[in-house]
Amino acid sequence: MAKLKESSLAYSAGTSSKRITNAKAAALALLDRLPDDVSYEDIMYQLYVLDKISKGISELDHGKSLTHANVRKNLRQWLK
């Protein structure tokens, strides 16, 4: 099993600055960037990270984010 270096992988969905919205295309681009001796576990982890980043970007695009002040306020309430 090959150990992947976090710094050697880009978590973007493509090789250019253009965002890929098609999941299949993003997965194929990810596979192209991985080394040949990558394990299934490493592939699944990278796909998981790619999915989480994509969902986060989508939430930001739809205005579903909190300000730092809101997070601090919520944390104060939760930690009481």
PDB file of N, CA, C and O in Angstrom:
ATOM      1  N   MET A   1       0.848  -1.186   0.000  1.00  0.00           N
ATOM      2  CA  MET A   1       0.000   0.000   0.000  1.00  0.00           C
ATOM      3  C   MET A   1       0.885   1.238   0.000  1.00  0.00           C
ATOM      4  O   MET A   1       1.780   1.356   0.836  1.00  0.00           O
ATOM      5  N   ALA A   2       0.653   2.134  -0.900  1.00  0.00           N
ATOM      6  CA  ALA A   2       1.420   3.368  -0.989  1.00  0.00           C
ATOM      7  C   ALA A   2       0.880   4.386  -0.007  1.00  0.00           C
ATOM      8  O   ALA A   2      -0.330   4.581   0.110  1.00  0.00           O
ATOM      9  N   LYS A   3       1.783   5.023   0.687  1.00  0.00           N
ATOM     10  CA  LYS A   3       1.378   6.100   1.575  1.00  0.00           C
ATOM     11  C   LYS A   3       1.351   7.386   0.765  1.00  0.00           C
ATOM     12  O   LYS A   3       2.331   7.746   0.113  1.00  0.00           O
ATOM     13  N   LEU A   4       0.232   8.064   0.814  1.00  0.00           N
ATOM     14  CA  LEU A   4       0.093   9.307   0.052  1.00  0.00           C
ATOM     15  C   LEU A   4       0.559  10.475   0.891  1.00  0.00           C
ATOM     16  O   LEU A   4       0.272  10.552   2.085  1.00  0.00           O
ATOM     17  N   LYS A   5       1.267  11.368   0.269  1.00  0.00           N
ATOM     18  CA  LYS A   5       1.679  12.590   0.939  1.00  0.00           C
ATOM     19  C   LYS A   5       0.628  13.644   0.681  1.00  0.00           C
ATOM     20  O   LYS A   5       0.270  13.914  -0.466  1.00  0.00           O
ATOM     21  N   GLU A   6       0.130  14.243   1.760  1.00  0.00           N
ATOM     22  CA  GLU A   6      -0.915  15.264   1.623  1.00  0.00           C
ATOM     23  C   GLU A   6      -0.454  16.394   0.709  1.00  0.00           C
ATOM     24  O   GLU A   6      -1.242  16.911  -0.083  1.00  0.00           O
ATOM     25  N   SER A   7       0.804  16.777   0.811  1.00  0.00           N
ATOM     26  CA  SER A   7       1.275  17.912   0.022  1.00  0.00           C
ATOM     27  C   SER A   7       1.366  17.591  -1.462  1.00  0.00           C
ATOM     28  O   SER A   7       1.396  18.501  -2.290  1.00  0.00           O
ATOM     29  N   SER A   8       1.411  16.302  -1.809  1.00  0.00           N
ATOM     30  CA  SER A   8       1.565  15.959  -3.221  1.00  0.00           C
ATOM     31  C   SER A   8       0.244  15.924  -3.971  1.00  0.00           C
ATOM     32  O   SER A   8       0.230  15.807  -5.196  1.00  0.00           O
ATOM     33  N   LEU A   9      -0.864  16.025  -3.249  1.00  0.00           N
ATOM     34  CA  LEU A   9      -2.170  15.937  -3.899  1.00  0.00           C
ATOM     35  C   LEU A   9      -2.901  17.261  -3.809  1.00  0.00           C
ATOM     36  O   LEU A   9      -2.929  17.905  -2.761  1.00  0.00           O
ATOM     37  N   ALA A  10      -3.484  17.649  -4.907  1.00  0.00           N
ATOM     38  CA  ALA A  10      -4.343  18.828  -4.914  1.00  0.00           C
ATOM     39  C   ALA A  10      -5.769  18.346  -4.730  1.00  0.00           C
ATOM     40  O   ALA A  10      -6.187  17.389  -5.382  1.00  0.00           O
ATOM     41  N   TYR A  11      -6.517  18.990  -3.858  1.00  0.00           N
ATOM     42  CA  TYR A  11      -7.886  18.575  -3.616  1.00  0.00           C
ATOM     43  C   TYR A  11      -8.880  19.235  -4.553  1.00  0.00           C
ATOM     44  O   TYR A  11     -10.088  19.039  -4.426  1.00  0.00           O
ATOM     45  N   SER A  12      -8.375  20.012  -5.490  1.00  0.00           N
ATOM     46  CA  SER A  12      -9.298  20.625  -6.439  1.00  0.00           C
ATOM     47  C   SER A  12      -9.850  19.544  -7.355  1.00  0.00           C
ATOM     48  O   SER A  12      -9.265  18.469  -7.494  1.00  0.00           O
ATOM     49  N   ALA A  13     -10.965  19.840  -7.965  1.00  0.00           N
ATOM     50  CA  ALA A  13     -11.627  18.851  -8.808  1.00  0.00           C
ATOM     51  C   ALA A  13     -10.989  18.724 -10.179  1.00  0.00           C
ATOM     52  O   ALA A  13     -11.354  17.826 -10.938  1.00  0.00           O
ATOM     53  N   GLY A  14     -10.064  19.578 -10.516  1.00  0.00           N
ATOM     54  CA  GLY A  14      -9.465  19.502 -11.842  1.00  0.00           C
ATOM     55  C   GLY A  14      -8.034  19.983 -11.828  1.00  0.00           C
ATOM     56  O   GLY A  14      -7.507  20.391 -10.793  1.00  0.00           O
ATOM     57  N   THR A  15      -7.420  19.931 -12.978  1.00  0.00           N
ATOM     58  CA  THR A  15      -6.037  20.353 -13.081  1.00  0.00           C
ATOM     59  C   THR A  15      -5.922  21.837 -13.374  1.00  0.00           C
ATOM     60  O   THR A  15      -4.838  22.404 -13.233  1.00  0.00           O
ATOM     61  N   SER A  16      -6.994  22.473 -13.774  1.00  0.00           N
ATOM     62  CA  SER A  16      -6.960  23.904 -14.022  1.00  0.00           C
ATOM     63  C   SER A  16      -7.750  24.610 -12.933  1.00  0.00           C
ATOM     64  O   SER A  16      -8.278  23.976 -12.020  1.00  0.00           O
ATOM     65  N   SER A  17      -7.823  25.920 -13.039  1.00  0.00           N
ATOM     66  CA  SER A  17      -8.563  26.675 -12.041  1.00  0.00           C
ATOM     67  C   SER A  17     -10.077  26.568 -12.237  1.00  0.00           C
ATOM     68  O   SER A  17     -10.846  26.988 -11.372  1.00  0.00           O
ATOM     69  N   LYS A  18     -10.502  26.010 -13.366  1.00  0.00           N
ATOM     70  CA  LYS A  18     -11.930  25.843 -13.627  1.00  0.00           C
ATOM     71  C   LYS A  18     -12.475  24.715 -12.762  1.00  0.00           C
ATOM     72  O   LYS A  18     -11.899  23.628 -12.731  1.00  0.00           O
ATOM     73  N   ARG A  19     -13.576  24.961 -12.061  1.00  0.00           N
ATOM     74  CA  ARG A  19     -14.164  23.966 -11.175  1.00  0.00           C
ATOM     75  C   ARG A  19     -14.966  22.947 -11.981  1.00  0.00           C
ATOM     76  O   ARG A  19     -15.765  23.312 -12.843  1.00  0.00           O
ATOM     77  N   ILE A  20     -14.742  21.671 -11.690  1.00  0.00           N
ATOM     78  CA  ILE A  20     -15.498  20.597 -12.337  1.00  0.00           C
ATOM     79  C   ILE A  20     -16.694  20.271 -11.458  1.00  0.00           C
ATOM     80  O   ILE A  20     -16.530  19.964 -10.277  1.00  0.00           O
ATOM     81  N   THR A  21     -17.893  20.335 -12.019  1.00  0.00           N
ATOM     82  CA  THR A  21     -19.091  20.061 -11.225  1.00  0.00           C
ATOM     83  C   THR A  21     -19.607  18.649 -11.452  1.00  0.00           C
ATOM     84  O   THR A  21     -20.442  18.169 -10.684  1.00  0.00           O
ATOM     85  N   ASN A  22     -19.132  17.981 -12.481  1.00  0.00           N
ATOM     86  CA  ASN A  22     -19.551  16.631 -12.774  1.00  0.00           C
ATOM     87  C   ASN A  22     -18.752  15.671 -11.890  1.00  0.00           C
ATOM     88  O   ASN A  22     -17.522  15.667 -11.942  1.00  0.00           O
ATOM     89  N   ALA A  23     -19.435  14.861 -11.081  1.00  0.00           N
ATOM     90  CA  ALA A  23     -18.770  13.977 -10.129  1.00  0.00           C
ATOM     91  C   ALA A  23     -17.877  12.960 -10.832  1.00  0.00           C
ATOM     92  O   ALA A  23     -16.782  12.665 -10.355  1.00  0.00           O
ATOM     93  N   LYS A  24     -18.326  12.432 -11.938  1.00  0.00           N
ATOM     94  CA  LYS A  24     -17.530  11.443 -12.665  1.00  0.00           C
ATOM     95  C   LYS A  24     -16.246  12.067 -13.187  1.00  0.00           C
ATOM     96  O   LYS A  24     -15.172  11.479 -13.064  1.00  0.00           O
ATOM     97  N   ALA A  25     -16.350  13.244 -13.761  1.00  0.00           N
ATOM     98  CA  ALA A  25     -15.173  13.930 -14.286  1.00  0.00           C
ATOM     99  C   ALA A  25     -14.201  14.275 -13.161  1.00  0.00           C
ATOM    100  O   ALA A  25     -12.987  14.172 -13.334  1.00  0.00           O
ATOM    101  N   ALA A  26     -14.733  14.682 -12.013  1.00  0.00           N
ATOM    102  CA  ALA A  26     -13.879  15.006 -10.876  1.00  0.00           C
ATOM    103  C   ALA A  26     -13.166  13.757 -10.368  1.00  0.00           C
ATOM    104  O   ALA A  26     -11.985  13.815 -10.028  1.00  0.00           O
ATOM    105  N   ALA A  27     -13.870  12.631 -10.314  1.00  0.00           N
ATOM    106  CA  ALA A  27     -13.271  11.382  -9.859  1.00  0.00           C
ATOM    107  C   ALA A  27     -12.184  10.921 -10.825  1.00  0.00           C
ATOM    108  O   ALA A  27     -11.125  10.464 -10.396  1.00  0.00           O
ATOM    109  N   LEU A  28     -12.439  11.039 -12.118  1.00  0.00           N
ATOM    110  CA  LEU A  28     -11.439  10.646 -13.107  1.00  0.00           C
ATOM    111  C   LEU A  28     -10.202  11.540 -13.031  1.00  0.00           C
ATOM    112  O   LEU A  28      -9.076  11.057 -13.152  1.00  0.00           O
ATOM    113  N   ALA A  29     -10.410  12.834 -12.832  1.00  0.00           N
ATOM    114  CA  ALA A  29      -9.283  13.754 -12.697  1.00  0.00           C
ATOM    115  C   ALA A  29      -8.471  13.412 -11.448  1.00  0.00           C
ATOM    116  O   ALA A  29      -7.242  13.474 -11.467  1.00  0.00           O
ATOM    117  N   LEU A  30      -9.153  13.056 -10.375  1.00  0.00           N
ATOM    118  CA  LEU A  30      -8.475  12.649  -9.151  1.00  0.00           C
ATOM    119  C   LEU A  30      -7.636  11.398  -9.394  1.00  0.00           C
ATOM    120  O   LEU A  30      -6.474  11.338  -8.991  1.00  0.00           O
ATOM    121  N   LEU A  31      -8.221  10.402 -10.051  1.00  0.00           N
ATOM    122  CA  LEU A  31      -7.504   9.154 -10.327  1.00  0.00           C
ATOM    123  C   LEU A  31      -6.264   9.396 -11.180  1.00  0.00           C
ATOM    124  O   LEU A  31      -5.243   8.733 -10.995  1.00  0.00           O
ATOM    125  N   ASP A  32      -6.348  10.333 -12.105  1.00  0.00           N
ATOM    126  CA  ASP A  32      -5.196  10.648 -12.955  1.00  0.00           C
ATOM    127  C   ASP A  32      -4.039  11.237 -12.153  1.00  0.00           C
ATOM    128  O   ASP A  32      -2.877  11.058 -12.519  1.00  0.00           O
ATOM    129  N   ARG A  33      -4.351  11.943 -11.055  1.00  0.00           N
ATOM    130  CA  ARG A  33      -3.313  12.573 -10.238  1.00  0.00           C
ATOM    131  C   ARG A  33      -2.682  11.620  -9.227  1.00  0.00           C
ATOM    132  O   ARG A  33      -1.605  11.912  -8.708  1.00  0.00           O
ATOM    133  N   LEU A  34      -3.320  10.494  -8.937  1.00  0.00           N
ATOM    134  CA  LEU A  34      -2.802   9.564  -7.938  1.00  0.00           C
ATOM    135  C   LEU A  34      -1.701   8.685  -8.526  1.00  0.00           C
ATOM    136  O   LEU A  34      -1.686   8.415  -9.727  1.00  0.00           O
ATOM    137  N   PRO A  35      -0.778   8.239  -7.668  1.00  0.00           N
ATOM    138  CA  PRO A  35       0.285   7.351  -8.172  1.00  0.00           C
ATOM    139  C   PRO A  35      -0.282   5.996  -8.586  1.00  0.00           C
ATOM    140  O   PRO A  35      -1.367   5.610  -8.153  1.00  0.00           O
ATOM    141  N   ASP A  36       0.456   5.284  -9.424  1.00  0.00           N
ATOM    142  CA  ASP A  36      -0.014   3.992  -9.930  1.00  0.00           C
ATOM    143  C   ASP A  36      -0.180   2.935  -8.849  1.00  0.00           C
ATOM    144  O   ASP A  36      -1.012   2.039  -8.993  1.00  0.00           O
ATOM    145  N   ASP A  37       0.589   3.019  -7.773  1.00  0.00           N
ATOM    146  CA  ASP A  37       0.521   1.997  -6.734  1.00  0.00           C
ATOM    147  C   ASP A  37      -0.412   2.382  -5.577  1.00  0.00           C
ATOM    148  O   ASP A  37      -0.250   1.888  -4.461  1.00  0.00           O
ATOM    149  N   VAL A  38      -1.375   3.249  -5.836  1.00  0.00           N
ATOM    150  CA  VAL A  38      -2.305   3.701  -4.806  1.00  0.00           C
ATOM    151  C   VAL A  38      -3.228   2.551  -4.386  1.00  0.00           C
ATOM    152  O   VAL A  38      -3.584   1.701  -5.202  1.00  0.00           O
ATOM    153  N   SER A  39      -3.610   2.537  -3.109  1.00  0.00           N
ATOM    154  CA  SER A  39      -4.501   1.479  -2.613  1.00  0.00           C
ATOM    155  C   SER A  39      -5.962   1.913  -2.764  1.00  0.00           C
ATOM    156  O   SER A  39      -6.263   3.093  -2.946  1.00  0.00           O
ATOM    157  N   TYR A  40      -6.854   0.931  -2.683  1.00  0.00           N
ATOM    158  CA  TYR A  40      -8.287   1.250  -2.714  1.00  0.00           C
ATOM    159  C   TYR A  40      -8.648   2.160  -1.539  1.00  0.00           C
ATOM    160  O   TYR A  40      -9.464   3.072  -1.678  1.00  0.00           O
ATOM    161  N   GLU A  41      -8.042   1.908  -0.395  1.00  0.00           N
ATOM    162  CA  GLU A  41      -8.317   2.722   0.791  1.00  0.00           C
ATOM    163  C   GLU A  41      -7.939   4.185   0.550  1.00  0.00           C
ATOM    164  O   GLU A  41      -8.689   5.094   0.905  1.00  0.00           O
ATOM    165  N   ASP A  42      -6.773   4.402  -0.055  1.00  0.00           N
ATOM    166  CA  ASP A  42      -6.340   5.759  -0.362  1.00  0.00           C
ATOM    167  C   ASP A  42      -7.266   6.424  -1.371  1.00  0.00           C
ATOM    168  O   ASP A  42      -7.574   7.609  -1.239  1.00  0.00           O
ATOM    169  N   ILE A  43      -7.708   5.688  -2.366  1.00  0.00           N
ATOM    170  CA  ILE A  43      -8.639   6.231  -3.373  1.00  0.00           C
ATOM    171  C   ILE A  43      -9.949   6.633  -2.700  1.00  0.00           C
ATOM    172  O   ILE A  43     -10.475   7.716  -2.951  1.00  0.00           O
ATOM    173  N   MET A  44     -10.467   5.763  -1.850  1.00  0.00           N
ATOM    174  CA  MET A  44     -11.733   6.057  -1.167  1.00  0.00           C
ATOM    175  C   MET A  44     -11.596   7.281  -0.274  1.00  0.00           C
ATOM    176  O   MET A  44     -12.505   8.108  -0.208  1.00  0.00           O
ATOM    177  N   TYR A  45     -10.464   7.400   0.413  1.00  0.00           N
ATOM    178  CA  TYR A  45     -10.254   8.569   1.272  1.00  0.00           C
ATOM    179  C   TYR A  45     -10.204   9.845   0.436  1.00  0.00           C
ATOM    180  O   TYR A  45     -10.823  10.847   0.796  1.00  0.00           O
ATOM    181  N   GLN A  46      -9.475   9.814  -0.673  1.00  0.00           N
ATOM    182  CA  GLN A  46      -9.379  11.001  -1.520  1.00  0.00           C
ATOM    183  C   GLN A  46     -10.733  11.387  -2.107  1.00  0.00           C
ATOM    184  O   GLN A  46     -11.046  12.573  -2.212  1.00  0.00           O
ATOM    185  N   LEU A  47     -11.541  10.391  -2.492  1.00  0.00           N
ATOM    186  CA  LEU A  47     -12.888  10.681  -2.988  1.00  0.00           C
ATOM    187  C   LEU A  47     -13.761  11.269  -1.888  1.00  0.00           C
ATOM    188  O   LEU A  47     -14.564  12.166  -2.145  1.00  0.00           O
ATOM    189  N   TYR A  48     -13.611  10.766  -0.655  1.00  0.00           N
ATOM    190  CA  TYR A  48     -14.354  11.302   0.491  1.00  0.00           C
ATOM    191  C   TYR A  48     -14.002  12.777   0.706  1.00  0.00           C
ATOM    192  O   TYR A  48     -14.886  13.616   0.880  1.00  0.00           O
ATOM    193  N   VAL A  49     -12.703  13.082   0.693  1.00  0.00           N
ATOM    194  CA  VAL A  49     -12.265  14.470   0.890  1.00  0.00           C
ATOM    195  C   VAL A  49     -12.782  15.353  -0.241  1.00  0.00           C
ATOM    196  O   VAL A  49     -13.271  16.455   0.006  1.00  0.00           O
ATOM    197  N   LEU A  50     -12.678  14.881  -1.466  1.00  0.00           N
ATOM    198  CA  LEU A  50     -13.171  15.638  -2.618  1.00  0.00           C
ATOM    199  C   LEU A  50     -14.664  15.928  -2.483  1.00  0.00           C
ATOM    200  O   LEU A  50     -15.112  17.035  -2.782  1.00  0.00           O
ATOM    201  N   ASP A  51     -15.440  14.932  -2.031  1.00  0.00           N
ATOM    202  CA  ASP A  51     -16.879  15.100  -1.830  1.00  0.00           C
ATOM    203  C   ASP A  51     -17.160  16.143  -0.757  1.00  0.00           C
ATOM    204  O   ASP A  51     -18.029  16.996  -0.941  1.00  0.00           O
ATOM    205  N   LYS A  52     -16.442  16.088   0.356  1.00  0.00           N
ATOM    206  CA  LYS A  52     -16.675  17.048   1.441  1.00  0.00           C
ATOM    207  C   LYS A  52     -16.330  18.466   1.004  1.00  0.00           C
ATOM    208  O   LYS A  52     -17.047  19.411   1.331  1.00  0.00           O
ATOM    209  N   ILE A  53     -15.241  18.614   0.272  1.00  0.00           N
ATOM    210  CA  ILE A  53     -14.862  19.942  -0.218  1.00  0.00           C
ATOM    211  C   ILE A  53     -15.907  20.460  -1.195  1.00  0.00           C
ATOM    212  O   ILE A  53     -16.288  21.629  -1.138  1.00  0.00           O
ATOM    213  N   SER A  54     -16.372  19.596  -2.091  1.00  0.00           N
ATOM    214  CA  SER A  54     -17.400  19.989  -3.061  1.00  0.00           C
ATOM    215  C   SER A  54     -18.682  20.431  -2.356  1.00  0.00           C
ATOM    216  O   SER A  54     -19.284  21.437  -2.731  1.00  0.00           O
ATOM    217  N   LYS A  55     -19.099  19.677  -1.334  1.00  0.00           N
ATOM    218  CA  LYS A  55     -20.299  20.051  -0.581  1.00  0.00           C
ATOM    219  C   LYS A  55     -20.104  21.371   0.155  1.00  0.00           C
ATOM    220  O   LYS A  55     -21.026  22.184   0.223  1.00  0.00           O
ATOM    221  N   GLY A  56     -18.918  21.591   0.704  1.00  0.00           N
ATOM    222  CA  GLY A  56     -18.632  22.851   1.392  1.00  0.00           C
ATOM    223  C   GLY A  56     -18.681  24.038   0.450  1.00  0.00           C
ATOM    224  O   GLY A  56     -19.237  25.084   0.785  1.00  0.00           O
ATOM    225  N   ILE A  57     -18.099  23.875  -0.724  1.00  0.00           N
ATOM    226  CA  ILE A  57     -18.132  24.953  -1.718  1.00  0.00           C
ATOM    227  C   ILE A  57     -19.563  25.233  -2.154  1.00  0.00           C
ATOM    228  O   ILE A  57     -19.949  26.389  -2.328  1.00  0.00           O
ATOM    229  N   SER A  58     -20.347  24.178  -2.329  1.00  0.00           N
ATOM    230  CA  SER A  58     -21.749  24.348  -2.708  1.00  0.00           C
ATOM    231  C   SER A  58     -22.520  25.105  -1.631  1.00  0.00           C
ATOM    232  O   SER A  58     -23.324  25.984  -1.942  1.00  0.00           O
ATOM    233  N   GLU A  59     -22.280  24.769  -0.378  1.00  0.00           N
ATOM    234  CA  GLU A  59     -22.947  25.475   0.710  1.00  0.00           C
ATOM    235  C   GLU A  59     -22.558  26.947   0.734  1.00  0.00           C
ATOM    236  O   GLU A  59     -23.407  27.810   0.957  1.00  0.00           O
ATOM    237  N   LEU A  60     -21.275  27.240   0.503  1.00  0.00           N
ATOM    238  CA  LEU A  60     -20.836  28.636   0.444  1.00  0.00           C
ATOM    239  C   LEU A  60     -21.497  29.368  -0.722  1.00  0.00           C
ATOM    240  O   LEU A  60     -21.920  30.516  -0.582  1.00  0.00           O
ATOM    241  N   ASP A  61     -21.584  28.701  -1.868  1.00  0.00           N
ATOM    242  CA  ASP A  61     -22.216  29.306  -3.040  1.00  0.00           C
ATOM    243  C   ASP A  61     -23.686  29.637  -2.790  1.00  0.00           C
ATOM    244  O   ASP A  61     -24.218  30.582  -3.372  1.00  0.00           O
ATOM    245  N   HIS A  62     -24.340  28.864  -1.928  1.00  0.00           N
ATOM    246  CA  HIS A  62     -25.757  29.084  -1.624  1.00  0.00           C
ATOM    247  C   HIS A  62     -25.968  29.899  -0.348  1.00  0.00           C
ATOM    248  O   HIS A  62     -27.079  29.950   0.180  1.00  0.00           O
ATOM    249  N   GLY A  63     -24.905  30.535   0.147  1.00  0.00           N
ATOM    250  CA  GLY A  63     -25.016  31.406   1.309  1.00  0.00           C
ATOM    251  C   GLY A  63     -25.232  30.682   2.622  1.00  0.00           C
ATOM    252  O   GLY A  63     -25.705  31.285   3.585  1.00  0.00           O
ATOM    253  N   LYS A  64     -24.898  29.411   2.685  1.00  0.00           N
ATOM    254  CA  LYS A  64     -25.081  28.630   3.913  1.00  0.00           C
ATOM    255  C   LYS A  64     -23.779  28.591   4.702  1.00  0.00           C
ATOM    256  O   LYS A  64     -23.150  27.542   4.841  1.00  0.00           O
ATOM    257  N   SER A  65     -23.391  29.744   5.209  1.00  0.00           N
ATOM    258  CA  SER A  65     -22.169  29.810   5.996  1.00  0.00           C
ATOM    259  C   SER A  65     -22.411  30.672   7.230  1.00  0.00           C
ATOM    260  O   SER A  65     -23.372  31.438   7.294  1.00  0.00           O
ATOM    261  N   LEU A  66     -21.533  30.532   8.190  1.00  0.00           N
ATOM    262  CA  LEU A  66     -21.621  31.314   9.416  1.00  0.00           C
ATOM    263  C   LEU A  66     -20.417  32.227   9.510  1.00  0.00           C
ATOM    264  O   LEU A  66     -19.327  31.885   9.052  1.00  0.00           O
ATOM    265  N   THR A  67     -20.621  33.387  10.107  1.00  0.00           N
ATOM    266  CA  THR A  67     -19.496  34.268  10.356  1.00  0.00           C
ATOM    267  C   THR A  67     -18.736  33.754  11.573  1.00  0.00           C
ATOM    268  O   THR A  67     -19.247  32.934  12.337  1.00  0.00           O
ATOM    269  N   HIS A  68     -17.537  34.236  11.741  1.00  0.00           N
ATOM    270  CA  HIS A  68     -16.725  33.845  12.896  1.00  0.00           C
ATOM    271  C   HIS A  68     -17.439  34.226  14.193  1.00  0.00           C
ATOM    272  O   HIS A  68     -17.418  33.472  15.165  1.00  0.00           O
ATOM    273  N   ALA A  69     -18.065  35.394  14.199  1.00  0.00           N
ATOM    274  CA  ALA A  69     -18.789  35.850  15.389  1.00  0.00           C
ATOM    275  C   ALA A  69     -19.959  34.914  15.724  1.00  0.00           C
ATOM    276  O   ALA A  69     -20.198  34.618  16.895  1.00  0.00           O
ATOM    277  N   ASN A  70     -20.678  34.453  14.711  1.00  0.00           N
ATOM    278  CA  ASN A  70     -21.788  33.520  14.944  1.00  0.00           C
ATOM    279  C   ASN A  70     -21.292  32.194  15.514  1.00  0.00           C
ATOM    280  O   ASN A  70     -21.923  31.620  16.402  1.00  0.00           O
ATOM    281  N   VAL A  71     -20.178  31.717  15.010  1.00  0.00           N
ATOM    282  CA  VAL A  71     -19.624  30.463  15.509  1.00  0.00           C
ATOM    283  C   VAL A  71     -19.209  30.610  16.963  1.00  0.00           C
ATOM    284  O   VAL A  71     -19.472  29.723  17.775  1.00  0.00           O
ATOM    285  N   ARG A  72     -18.564  31.722  17.299  1.00  0.00           N
ATOM    286  CA  ARG A  72     -18.150  31.951  18.698  1.00  0.00           C
ATOM    287  C   ARG A  72     -19.374  32.013  19.614  1.00  0.00           C
ATOM    288  O   ARG A  72     -19.354  31.467  20.717  1.00  0.00           O
ATOM    289  N   LYS A  73     -20.435  32.676  19.157  1.00  0.00           N
ATOM    290  CA  LYS A  73     -21.666  32.777  19.950  1.00  0.00           C
ATOM    291  C   LYS A  73     -22.281  31.385  20.167  1.00  0.00           C
ATOM    292  O   LYS A  73     -22.668  31.037  21.283  1.00  0.00           O
ATOM    293  N   ASN A  74     -22.365  30.605  19.099  1.00  0.00           N
ATOM    294  CA  ASN A  74     -22.916  29.255  19.211  1.00  0.00           C
ATOM    295  C   ASN A  74     -22.080  28.386  20.138  1.00  0.00           C
ATOM    296  O   ASN A  74     -22.624  27.635  20.948  1.00  0.00           O
ATOM    297  N   LEU A  75     -20.763  28.486  20.022  1.00  0.00           N
ATOM    298  CA  LEU A  75     -19.894  27.684  20.881  1.00  0.00           C
ATOM    299  C   LEU A  75     -20.074  28.038  22.351  1.00  0.00           C
ATOM    300  O   LEU A  75     -20.106  27.157  23.210  1.00  0.00           O
ATOM    301  N   ARG A  76     -20.190  29.323  22.635  1.00  0.00           N
ATOM    302  CA  ARG A  76     -20.427  29.743  24.028  1.00  0.00           C
ATOM    303  C   ARG A  76     -21.698  29.116  24.584  1.00  0.00           C
ATOM    304  O   ARG A  76     -21.725  28.677  25.734  1.00  0.00           O
ATOM    305  N   GLN A  77     -22.746  29.074  23.775  1.00  0.00           N
ATOM    306  CA  GLN A  77     -24.001  28.486  24.223  1.00  0.00           C
ATOM    307  C   GLN A  77     -23.883  26.972  24.382  1.00  0.00           C
ATOM    308  O   GLN A  77     -24.410  26.414  25.344  1.00  0.00           O
ATOM    309  N   TRP A  78     -23.210  26.312  23.470  1.00  0.00           N
ATOM    310  CA  TRP A  78     -23.090  24.861  23.506  1.00  0.00           C
ATOM    311  C   TRP A  78     -22.202  24.390  24.660  1.00  0.00           C
ATOM    312  O   TRP A  78     -22.416  23.308  25.208  1.00  0.00           O
ATOM    313  N   LEU A  79     -21.208  25.198  25.026  1.00  0.00           N
ATOM    314  CA  LEU A  79     -20.246  24.776  26.048  1.00  0.00           C
ATOM    315  C   LEU A  79     -20.674  25.145  27.466  1.00  0.00           C
ATOM    316  O   LEU A  79     -19.914  24.931  28.410  1.00  0.00           O
ATOM    317  N   LYS A  80     -21.864  25.689  27.629  1.00  0.00           N
ATOM    318  CA  LYS A  80     -22.345  26.043  28.976  1.00  0.00           C
ATOM    319  C   LYS A  80     -22.637  24.824  29.772  1.00  0.00           C
ATOM    320  O   LYS A  80     -23.051  24.924  30.927  1.00  0.00           O
TER     321      LYS A  80
END
